[in-house]
Amino acid sequence: MPDAYQPLYRWRRTQIDENDPPSDDDWSGYDEEVCIGRIQKQAHGPMKGKWHWAGGGPRTRKRLLPHTGYLAEGREAMRAVEEYYHGLMRLNGLKGSKQP
């Protein structure tokens, strides 16, 4: 089996506030201070067990679609967010700190 994807950016468990304990099923990615996206493992419904990814980035004039999706593995969802971020930055003539 191939090695798991190694994220380029800093990922940490999402915590909205002090009343929201972080979990292993909800992560946010950061390029320095910019939130590049979030992944969440779905606990219920037709996508149960899949990872929902949502790409983000700085405020830009142009946006990319699709900016969300579902994948079977958390590391692949991280990759999708990072690839979305790189595409968003290229589209707007910008570059992320770890962008190839």
C-alpha positions in Angstrom: 0.0 0.0 0.0 1.4 3.4 -0.9 2.5 5.8 1.8 -0.2 8.2 3.1 -0.1 11.8 1.8 2.2 14.1 3.8 0.5 17.5 4.1 2.5 20.6 3.1 0.7 23.0 5.6 0.0 23.0 9.3 -3.2 21.1 10.2 -4.8 21.2 13.7 -7.9 19.9 15.3 -10.7 22.5 14.9 -11.9 24.2 18.0 -14.6 26.8 17.6 -14.5 28.0 21.3 -13.6 26.7 24.8 -16.9 24.8 25.0 -16.1 22.9 21.8 -13.6 20.1 22.5 -11.4 19.3 19.5 -11.8 15.9 17.9 -9.8 13.7 15.5 -12.7 14.0 13.0 -12.5 17.8 12.4 -9.3 19.5 11.1 -8.4 23.0 9.8 -5.4 23.7 7.6 -3.3 26.9 7.8 -0.7 28.6 5.6 0.8 30.7 8.4 -2.2 32.7 9.5 -4.5 32.0 6.5 -7.0 29.3 6.9 -6.8 27.2 3.7 -9.7 24.9 4.5 -11.3 22.3 6.7 -12.0 18.6 6.6 -14.6 16.8 8.7 -15.4 13.1 8.9 -19.2 12.6 8.4 -20.8 10.7 11.3 -24.3 10.3 9.8 -26.3 10.2 6.7 -25.5 8.9 3.2 -21.9 10.1 3.4 -21.2 8.5 6.8 -17.5 7.6 7.1 -16.4 9.9 4.3 -14.4 13.0 4.8 -15.9 16.3 3.7 -13.4 18.8 2.5 -13.9 22.5 2.0 -11.2 24.7 0.4 -10.5 28.2 1.5 -7.8 30.9 1.4 -7.4 34.6 1.6 -9.9 37.0 0.1 -9.5 37.0 -3.6 -11.2 38.5 -6.6 -11.6 35.1 -8.4 -12.8 31.8 -6.8 -12.5 28.2 -8.0 -15.2 25.6 -8.2 -15.7 23.0 -6.9 -14.5 24.1 -3.5 -15.9 21.2 -1.6 -16.2 17.4 -1.9 -16.0 14.0 -0.2 -13.2 11.5 -0.1 -12.7 8.2 1.6 -9.5 9.1 3.5 -8.6 12.1 5.7 -5.2 12.6 4.2 -6.7 12.6 0.7 -9.1 15.3 1.9 -6.2 17.3 3.2 -4.5 16.9 -0.2 -7.8 18.2 -1.9 -7.8 21.3 0.3 -4.1 22.0 -0.4 -4.5 21.5 -4.1 -7.6 23.8 -4.1 -5.6 26.4 -2.2 -2.7 26.2 -4.7 -5.1 26.6 -7.7 -6.9 29.5 -6.0 -3.6 31.3 -5.4 -2.4 30.6 -9.0 -5.7 31.9 -10.4 -5.2 35.2 -8.6 -1.5 35.6 -9.3 -0.5 34.8 -5.7 1.6 32.1 -4.2 1.3 30.2 -0.9 4.3 29.8 1.4 4.8 26.1 0.4 3.4 26.2 -3.1 5.4 24.2 -5.7 
